[in-house]
Amino acid sequence: MRVSMYYNNSDLRLEETQKPSIFDDEILIKIISSGICGSDVMEWYRIKKAPLVLGHEISGDIVKIGKDVKNFKLGDRVVATHHVPCNNCEYCQRGQHSLCHSIHNTKYYPGGFSEFVRLPAVNLEKGGVIKLPDSVSYDDGSFVEPLGCVVRGLRELDLKPSRSILVLGSGLSGQLVIRNAKAYGAGKIIATDLSQYRLDFAKKSGADLVIDAAKDDVIKKVLAETDGKGVDYVVITAGAKILFEQAMHAVKNGGKVLLYGIMAPGTIIDFDIFPFWQKQIQLLSTYAAAPIDLTEALELIRAKRVRVSDLITHRLALAETGKGFELTVNADDSMKVIIEPQK
């Protein structure tokens, strides 16, 4: 079968490899849609494991099924996650699934940028495979994993209806945060970015106010918009140090700041601890999604409470995965890039 093998962000090669065989408790999926995630293009994170096949936002059809597999059948349309929690450890029992040892040590083979993927038994046993309703397209299904991550993040914030939220960074994750917050009944939604292209998307996603961080003072703008009080919640979706400072000053007394975007290891941020203490800010972080989040994300998409199809700006064949990475890295005129491995 064909795969797109990752060597670095500028070197993805169409290669041939053996089609995966499965055990009696596993399934084989033919990949129809596979989204490129922002984390796929974090070269500092990926290159140390290269060469490898990336891609973890997948949807497709079950084309082979082990004799011991229950609750699924040939031809089922499904979405699947690459990481699954054990559901038994102390972290899972506390609802902190993304701290589970299993979620950091499970994956499917070889990766979403390939024609076929083998799903191990643990994915089936622990809720890592979900049937895709006929009313949801494969492309929309590929958003279940990234939207699931947002669902978990907003749960960490304990987002309450009618309260204000500032989204720092309007890339794909920022768009999904805006749309999910809107679906959950958030009050005023403010979004920032350096790109007018992404700010225009943020308006379409439901932001009440967008701020061009390349031209305007984000903190002053937010405080002016909130009568000097600041916002209830801030979500940092990009890995830029300046966003942390903006968040600390833009959040109101007793507010919450969520670190959603990833910064490289070794990143040190200096900030004045006194206002952090005085304002009694809660600083939170989030990572990944568990089956409970994926199920909720799929329902949000199925019920059309969160639109995703209009975020897709490019659909590319498997041989064009390198071009997809370039589009995602530059992000000048792209939002979501979908790879279609069967083309």
N, C-alpha and C positions, 0 to 999 in steps of 0.2 A: 504494500500500500504506500501511498505518498504521505510525506510529512513535511512540515516546514521546520527545519532544524535551526535553532538559535545559536549563534556564536557570539554575536554582540548586536547592539541596536542597529548597526549598519550592515550586518552580515547575517541574513537569514536565507538558507538554501533549501530548495525543493529537493528532497532526497527520497530514496526508496528504502523501505524497511519491511520486515516481515509483519504480516497482519497478525494481531494478537490472538492467541488461542485462549480458551477459558476453561476454568474448572467447573465442577458440577454446581457450585454455589455462586457462580458469577454470571454476568451478562456482557454482551458486546453491543455497543451502540454505534450506529452510523451517524456521524455528525453532520447536521444540516446547517446550523448557525453557530458561530463561535466568535464572541466579542473580544476585542483587544482591550485589556484593562490598563489603567494608568500604572499599576504595579508591574505589569509585563515589561514596560519600558524603563523601569528603574534599573539602569545598567549596573550601578554599584551593588545592587542586591542580586541580580540575575547572573552576571558574568562569571562569578566564582563557581557556578555549577555548570557552566557551558562546556561542551555542547549539550543541549537538551531541547525537548519539545515543550513549548509553553502553551498557555491557553486554558482557562478554567471557567469561562462563562459559556456553557454549552447547552444545546438542545438537539434532539435527534430521535431516531427510531431504534427500538430493540430489534436486532437482526439475528441474534443468536442467544440462546438462554440455556443455562445449566439445568439438569433434571431435578435438582434439589431446590430450585428457586420457586418461592411461593409469591402470590399476589401480583405477579407480572406475567405478561405473555408476549409472544412474538408480535411485532407490529405496534406495540405500545409507543406512543409519543411521550417522551420524557425530558426532564431537565435533571441535571445531576451536579452535585458539588464535589470538589476534589478533596476537601477536608471535612471530616466528621468527628464529633465528640463521642466519648464512650457512654455518656448519660448516667454514669454510675459513680464517678469520683466526687470528691468533696466540692470541687468547683462546679461541676455539672449540677449537683444537688442544690447549689446556691444560685443557679441560673447563670453562672459565669462560664458558659460553655467554651468561650474562646481562650480560656486559660487551661483547658484540659490538655493533658499530654497527648492524647490521641489526635486532637485536631491539628497538632503540629507535626504529626508523624504518619499521616494517611494521605494518599493521593491515588488518582487513577492513571492508567498507562495507555499511551505514552504522554498524552497531553491534548488539549483541545484543538491545536492547529495540526490536525491529522484527519485522515478519512474515517478512521474507526478508533474507538476507545474501549478498553476493557475496564469494567467496573468490578472491584473486588467485593467479597461477601460483606465486609464491614459497612460499605456504603448502603447495601440493601437492608442490612439488619438494623442500622442506626438512623435511618431516615434520610440518607444522602441521595436518594433517587425519588423524584416526585413525578407522577403522571401529569402530562400537559393536556388541559382540556382542549377539545376540538375548536373552541372559540378563540383560543390563543395561538397566534402564529409562532413558528419556530424562532423568528427574529425577536419577537416580544419575549419569548421564553428565555432567550439568552440574557435578558435583563434580570432574571430572578435572583441570581447570585449577587450582582452589585446592588440591587435594590434591597436585598436581604441584609446586606452590610449596613445600609442606611437605617433600615428598620431597627436593627440592634442598637445603632448609635443613638437614635432618638429615644429608644427605650431607656438607655443609660441616662439620658437627660431628664427622663420623666416629663416629656413635653406636655404642657397643659394647654387646652384650648384658649384662644384669644390673647395669648401672651406673645410678646415680640421676639424675633429671632434675627440674628445677623449671621449671614453665610459669607465667610471670607474665602473667596476663590470660587469661580463660576465655571469650572470645568465640568466633566460629566458627573463626578461625585456631587459637586455643588448643585447642579441642576436636579439631581435626584433628591437631595436634601430639601431643596425648595419645594419640589412637587409633593414629596412625602409630608413635609410640614403643613402644606396647604391642605392635603387630604385629611390630616389630623386636626384641622381647625385652628392652626396658629393664627395669631393676630397679624400685626405688621411684620412683613418679611423684607429685610434689606439685604442686598447682595453686592459684593465688590469683585472687581477684577481689573487687570491691566489691559485687557483686550475688549474693544467695542463689540467685536463679533460675539464673544461669550456673554457680554452684558446684554446684548440684544436677545440672546437665547434665554437669559435669566428673566427678562421681562415676559417672554412667552411662557416661561415655566410658572410664573405667578408672583414674581417679586414685585412688591409695591414701590420700592425705590431701588435704583441701582446707582452705584458710586464708582466712577472711574478713578481707580487708585493711582493711575499714572498722572492725573491732573489735580485731584482734589485731596484734601486732608480728611482721611477716613474718619478719624476720631471726632474731629470738629463737626463733620457732616452728621454722624450718628447722634451725637449729643444734641445738636440743633434740632434734629428730627424727633427727639424724644424728650424735649423740654429739659435737657440737661441731665436726665436721670440715667440714660443708657438703656440697653436692651436686657430682656430677661435671660436670653440664651445666646451664646456665640458658638458657631461650629467652624473650626479651622479645617478646611479641606485640602489645602496645599502645603507643601513643605518649605515654606519661607519663614525665616526667623522673625521678620518684621510683623508678621501676622499675629504672633504671640503678644507682642507689645500692644498692637491695636486691640486685641481681644481684652487684655487686662484693663484698658482704659475705657472701652466701649460698653462693657458689661455693667449692669446696675448693681447696687448694693444687694448682696445675697444672691446674685445671679450665678449662672453656671457656664463654664467654658468646656467644650468638647474638642479634644485633639483627635481629629479624624484622619487628616493627611499624615503621611509618614515623612520624617526627617532622617537623614543618614545617621548611622551610628557615629558617635563622637561629637555630634552637634551640641554645643553648649550655649545656653541662653541665659544672659544676665538680666535680672529685672529687680525693681525695687520691691522688696518683700513687704514693706509697711502698708501700702494701699491694698495689697492682696489680703493681708491680715485684717486691716481696718474694714474693708468692704465685705469680708466674709465670703469670698468667692469660692465656689466649688470647682476644682479643676479635675476633669475626667478624661479618660481615653477609651478607645474602642478598637476592636480588631475582628475581622472576619464575620461570619454568619453561621448560625446553627440551624438545624432543620426547622425549628419553631419559627425562625425569622424568614426562612425561605418560603415556608407555607403561607405566612402572612403576606409576603411580597407577591407571591403568585396570585393570591386573592385580590390584592390591590390592583394588579394588572388586569386580571379577568373581569373584575367589576368596573374597570375603566375609571377607578378613582385616581390612579396614577397613570398618565399617558407616557408611553416610552417610544413608540414607533417614530415619532417626529424628531427624536434625538439622533436617529441614524442618518449620517451624512454620506457614508460611503459603504458600498458592498463590493468586496473584492474576492477574486478566486484565490485558491490556496497558494498558487505560484506568486501571487502579488502580496503576500504577507509582509515582505520587507517594505513595500510601499506603504502598507497600513501602519507599520511601526513609525515610518518617517512622518506620516500624517499625524499620528498620535503624539509624537515627540514635539513637533513644531506647533501643532494645535492652532494654526493661524486661520484655517478655514475648514476645520473638521470638529466634530463633537464625538460621535460614536462610530467606530469603524467595525464592521462585521465581516468576518472571513467566512466564505462558503466553501468548505473543504471538498464538496462533491463537484466543484467546477474547476 
